[in-house]
């Protein structure tokens, strides 16, 4: 392909056994594949695999680690970055055509993940979260593919056509994000949509007691902002995450 001026490696799945069994971990083992990096050549078979993946990716100009959310939540296309890598990664993330860049405190980033490991050895690695677990959201996939080509063009890897990426919202402080958790167990029925703007005190949804048919908790927005995470799976326990809101306006100043 004449427009491609570099090498692009695509790994459809780093845990194919997990995909086949519709689990996050490796079947037959109480083990999350994304919690064993950098692995070890002298370790178990799965640590050996992780070590091989890291060795294969070493030396890359950039790595994009693409995830769906879990089955309980739906997420807008977003890039998650450790604050210690903010200066290097945010300019790259802006090219990915995502709606939101969430810069996390370092303490919240698990050291045994692929992204942490690759960034620690000098390979700029971006983690993309979007959609719902075990599901393909076509419009989000197309949005990200456009962004990948835009990033490749910026890096000089691609000389063909590419879009001008959308301007993402960026938060670099977790105080800019409001977490809403269920105060009761029951069935969550949303009243607002994903990626919808809300005002402080506005009704987001209800938790209904399925035995009595009564509303056991009415959930109101604690701030002005945009819902960027919303509960997809209706059954909730006390403490379950229902929504995340990116604060806007005066509350985010």
TISETOR-911367 format. One record per residue (C-alpha): residue in one letter; x, y, z. Coordinates in Angstrom, 2 decimals, always signed. Layout:
N
SITE residu       x       y       z
SITE      A       X       Y       Z
...
# end
This chain:
253
SITE residu       x       y       z
SITE      X   +0.00   +0.00   +0.00
SITE      X   +1.72   +3.17   -1.26
SITE      X   +0.32   +5.45   +1.48
SITE      X   +1.63   +3.30   +4.31
SITE      X   +5.17   +4.31   +5.32
SITE      X   +5.61   +2.15   +8.38
SITE      X   +4.62   -1.16   +9.94
SITE      X   +1.27   -1.56  +11.67
SITE      X   +0.77   -4.71  +13.74
SITE      X   -2.81   -5.58  +14.67
SITE      X   -3.51   -7.97  +17.55
SITE      X   -7.24   -8.82  +17.39
SITE      X   -7.09  -10.41  +20.86
SITE      X   -4.31  -10.86  +23.39
SITE      X   -6.48  -13.33  +25.31
SITE      X   -8.27  -15.43  +22.65
SITE      X   -9.18  -18.15  +25.16
SITE      X  -10.96  -15.54  +27.27
SITE      X  -12.89  -14.28  +24.24
SITE      X  -13.92  -17.81  +23.29
SITE      X  -15.26  -18.44  +26.80
SITE      X  -16.74  -14.92  +27.18
SITE      X  -14.67  -14.21  +30.29
SITE      X  -12.18  -11.52  +31.20
SITE      X   -9.73  -14.04  +32.57
SITE      X   -8.10  -17.19  +31.30
SITE      X  -10.46  -20.21  +31.45
SITE      X   -9.64  -22.68  +34.20
SITE      X   -7.44  -20.20  +36.07
SITE      X   -8.35  -17.45  +38.51
SITE      X   -6.22  -15.09  +36.48
SITE      X   -6.84  -11.83  +34.64
SITE      X   -4.64  -11.65  +31.53
SITE      X   -4.23   -7.89  +31.95
SITE      X   -2.88   -8.24  +35.49
SITE      X   +0.24  -10.34  +34.83
SITE      X   +2.46   -7.99  +32.79
SITE      X   +5.36   -7.80  +32.15
SITE      X   +5.24  -11.56  +32.65
SITE      X   +8.26  -13.83  +32.78
SITE      X   +9.96  -16.25  +30.42
SITE      X  +10.55  -18.51  +33.42
SITE      X   +6.99  -18.27  +34.77
SITE      X   +3.77  -20.11  +33.98
SITE      X   +2.53  -20.50  +30.42
SITE      X   +0.47  -17.30  +30.71
SITE      X   +3.34  -15.30  +32.19
SITE      X   +5.46  -16.59  +29.31
SITE      X   +2.81  -15.38  +26.82
SITE      X   +2.70  -11.94  +28.49
SITE      X   +6.49  -11.72  +28.34
SITE      X   +6.41  -12.57  +24.64
SITE      X   +3.78   -9.89  +23.94
SITE      X   +5.86   -7.23  +25.72
SITE      X   +8.97   -8.27  +23.81
SITE      X   +7.06   -8.15  +20.51
SITE      X   +5.71   -4.64  +21.18
SITE      X   +9.02   -3.26  +22.43
SITE      X  +10.41   -0.52  +20.19
SITE      X   +7.02   +0.57  +18.77
SITE      X   +6.41   +4.27  +18.10
SITE      X   +3.03   +4.02  +19.80
SITE      X   +0.72   +1.31  +21.13
SITE      X   -3.09   +1.57  +21.37
SITE      X   -4.68   -0.80  +23.88
SITE      X   -8.39   -1.00  +22.95
SITE      X  -11.01   -2.15  +25.45
SITE      X  -14.77   -2.32  +25.63
SITE      X  -16.18   -1.48  +29.03
SITE      X  -17.55   -4.27  +31.23
SITE      X  -21.04   -5.72  +30.75
SITE      X  -22.49   -3.45  +33.41
SITE      X  -21.59   -0.03  +32.01
SITE      X  -21.58   +1.82  +28.71
SITE      X  -18.77   +4.29  +28.04
SITE      X  -18.22   +7.02  +25.47
SITE      X  -15.03   +6.63  +23.40
SITE      X  -12.36   +7.85  +25.81
SITE      X   -8.62   +7.64  +26.38
SITE      X   -7.37   +6.92  +29.89
SITE      X   -3.90   +8.10  +30.84
SITE      X   -1.74   +8.01  +33.95
SITE      X   -0.85  +11.50  +35.14
SITE      X   +2.84  +10.63  +35.15
SITE      X   +2.64  +10.12  +31.36
SITE      X   +0.35  +13.09  +30.72
SITE      X   +2.88  +15.29  +28.92
SITE      X   +3.81  +12.56  +26.43
SITE      X   +0.42  +10.92  +25.90
SITE      X   -2.16  +13.74  +25.82
SITE      X   -0.89  +15.17  +22.47
SITE      X   -1.15  +11.66  +20.97
SITE      X   -4.56  +11.04  +22.53
SITE      X   -5.94  +14.24  +21.00
SITE      X   -5.42  +12.71  +17.55
SITE      X   -7.52   +9.61  +18.28
SITE      X  -10.88  +11.29  +17.58
SITE      X  -12.27  +10.31  +21.00
SITE      X  -14.74  +12.40  +22.98
SITE      X  -12.90  +12.47  +26.29
SITE      X   -9.39  +12.17  +27.72
SITE      X   -9.34  +11.13  +31.37
SITE      X   -6.00  +11.67  +33.11
SITE      X   -5.91   +9.47  +36.22
SITE      X   -3.75   +9.85  +39.32
SITE      X   -0.85   +7.40  +39.18
SITE      X   -2.12   +5.54  +42.24
SITE      X   -5.20   +4.34  +40.36
SITE      X   -3.19   +2.74  +37.54
SITE      X   -2.46   -0.93  +38.07
SITE      X   +1.20   -1.70  +37.58
SITE      X   +0.55   -5.18  +36.19
SITE      X   -1.37   -3.96  +33.13
SITE      X   -0.07   -3.95  +29.58
SITE      X   -0.33   -0.15  +29.32
SITE      X   +1.63   +0.52  +32.51
SITE      X   +4.33   -1.93  +31.48
SITE      X   +4.74   -0.53  +27.97
SITE      X   +4.85   +3.08  +29.16
SITE      X   +7.44   +2.14  +31.79
SITE      X   +9.78   +0.80  +29.08
SITE      X   +9.38   +3.85  +26.85
SITE      X   +6.60   +2.77  +24.45
SITE      X   +3.85   +5.46  +24.48
SITE      X   +0.68   +3.46  +25.14
SITE      X   -2.88   +4.78  +25.07
SITE      X   -5.78   +2.90  +26.67
SITE      X   -9.09   +3.37  +24.87
SITE      X  -12.39   +2.44  +26.56
SITE      X  -15.67   +2.52  +24.65
SITE      X  -19.09   +0.94  +24.46
SITE      X  -20.28   -2.04  +26.51
SITE      X  -18.44   -5.25  +27.34
SITE      X  -19.02   -8.26  +25.05
SITE      X  -20.57   -6.01  +22.45
SITE      X  -19.43   -4.19  +19.30
SITE      X  -20.72   -0.63  +18.91
SITE      X  -20.17   +0.02  +15.21
SITE      X  -20.26   +3.83  +15.29
SITE      X  -17.67   +3.91  +18.08
SITE      X  -15.42   +1.52  +16.16
SITE      X  -15.64   +3.67  +13.04
SITE      X  -14.94   +6.80  +15.10
SITE      X  -11.79   +5.23  +16.56
SITE      X  -10.54   +3.85  +13.24
SITE      X  -10.75   +7.38  +11.80
SITE      X   -8.73   +8.56  +14.79
SITE      X   -6.08   +5.86  +14.37
SITE      X   -5.49   +6.97  +10.79
SITE      X   -5.30  +10.60  +11.95
SITE      X   -2.68   +9.63  +14.54
SITE      X   -0.74   +7.59  +11.98
SITE      X   -0.73  +10.58   +9.63
SITE      X   +0.56  +12.83  +12.40
SITE      X   +3.37  +10.34  +13.08
SITE      X   +4.28  +10.12   +9.40
SITE      X   +3.21   +6.48   +9.07
SITE      X   +0.23   +7.23   +6.81
SITE      X   +0.23   +9.61   +3.83
SITE      X   -3.32   +9.01   +2.63
SITE      X   -6.47  +10.88   +3.57
SITE      X   -7.34  +11.34   +7.23
SITE      X   -9.97  +13.29   +9.12
SITE      X   -9.39  +16.28  +11.37
SITE      X   -9.97  +14.73  +14.84
SITE      X  -12.72  +16.10  +17.03
SITE      X  -11.65  +18.21  +20.01
SITE      X  -11.95  +16.07  +23.17
SITE      X  -12.93  +17.11  +26.65
SITE      X   -9.99  +16.66  +29.03
SITE      X   -9.96  +16.21  +32.80
SITE      X   -6.70  +15.97  +34.72
SITE      X   -8.11  +15.91  +38.23
SITE      X  -10.48  +13.27  +39.63
SITE      X  -12.32  +16.04  +41.48
SITE      X  -13.73  +16.93  +38.04
SITE      X  -15.49  +13.57  +37.89
SITE      X  -18.57  +12.77  +40.00
SITE      X  -19.23   +9.10  +40.80
SITE      X  -22.83   +8.04  +41.46
SITE      X  -23.36   +4.75  +43.28
SITE      X  -26.54   +2.92  +44.12
SITE      X  -27.78   +3.40  +47.67
SITE      X  -30.20   +0.49  +47.38
SITE      X  -30.37   -2.89  +45.65
SITE      X  -32.91   -3.33  +42.87
SITE      X  -33.48   -2.54  +39.20
SITE      X  -32.00   +0.64  +37.74
SITE      X  -34.25   +2.43  +35.25
SITE      X  -32.47   +5.39  +33.62
SITE      X  -34.25   +8.62  +32.82
SITE      X  -31.29  +10.22  +31.04
SITE      X  -29.25   +9.07  +28.09
SITE      X  -25.59   +8.36  +27.73
SITE      X  -23.47  +11.45  +26.87
SITE      X  -26.35  +13.72  +27.90
SITE      X  -25.90  +17.02  +29.73
SITE      X  -27.54  +17.35  +33.14
SITE      X  -27.97  +20.05  +35.76
SITE      X  -27.40  +19.73  +39.50
SITE      X  -30.48  +18.11  +41.08
SITE      X  -31.79  +16.80  +37.77
SITE      X  -33.37  +13.34  +37.75
SITE      X  -31.07  +10.66  +36.26
SITE      X  -33.07   +7.53  +37.04
SITE      X  -34.68   +5.35  +39.67
SITE      X  -33.85   +2.16  +41.50
SITE      X  -36.99   +0.09  +41.77
SITE      X  -37.71   -2.68  +44.24
SITE      X  -38.78   -5.55  +41.92
SITE      X  -40.83   -7.28  +44.63
SITE      X  -42.88   -4.27  +45.65
SITE      X  -42.83   -2.34  +42.37
SITE      X  -41.87   +0.78  +44.30
SITE      X  -39.09   +3.32  +43.75
SITE      X  -36.59   +2.70  +46.54
SITE      X  -34.15   +5.42  +45.42
SITE      X  -34.51   +8.37  +43.09
SITE      X  -31.10   +9.29  +41.70
SITE      X  -30.36  +12.99  +41.17
SITE      X  -27.31  +14.57  +39.61
SITE      X  -24.93  +15.97  +42.24
SITE      X  -23.53  +18.56  +39.80
SITE      X  -23.79  +20.22  +36.41
SITE      X  -22.10  +18.13  +33.75
SITE      X  -22.20  +15.40  +31.12
SITE      X  -22.94  +11.73  +31.75
SITE      X  -20.01   +9.85  +30.23
SITE      X  -20.59   +6.51  +31.98
SITE      X  -24.07   +5.04  +32.47
SITE      X  -25.29   +1.79  +33.95
SITE      X  -26.25   -0.63  +31.17
SITE      X  -27.00   -3.77  +33.18
SITE      X  -30.22   -3.08  +35.12
SITE      X  -29.67   -5.17  +38.26
SITE      X  -27.76   -3.24  +40.94
SITE      X  -26.57   -3.94  +44.45
SITE      X  -25.98   -1.33  +47.09
SITE      X  -22.75   +0.45  +46.09
SITE      X  -22.91   -0.46  +42.37
SITE      X  -21.68   +2.24  +40.03
SITE      X  -24.65   +3.83  +38.26
SITE      X  -23.05   +6.77  +36.44
SITE      X  -20.04   +9.02  +36.13
SITE      X  -20.48  +12.70  +35.34
SITE      X  -17.81  +15.05  +34.01
SITE      X  -18.43  +18.30  +35.83
SITE      X  -19.02  +21.35  +33.68
SITE      X  -19.34  +25.09  +34.18
SITE      X  -18.58  +26.68  +37.54
SITE      X  -18.14  +23.30  +39.25
SITE      X  -15.30  +22.43  +36.88
SITE      X  -13.57  +25.81  +36.90
# end
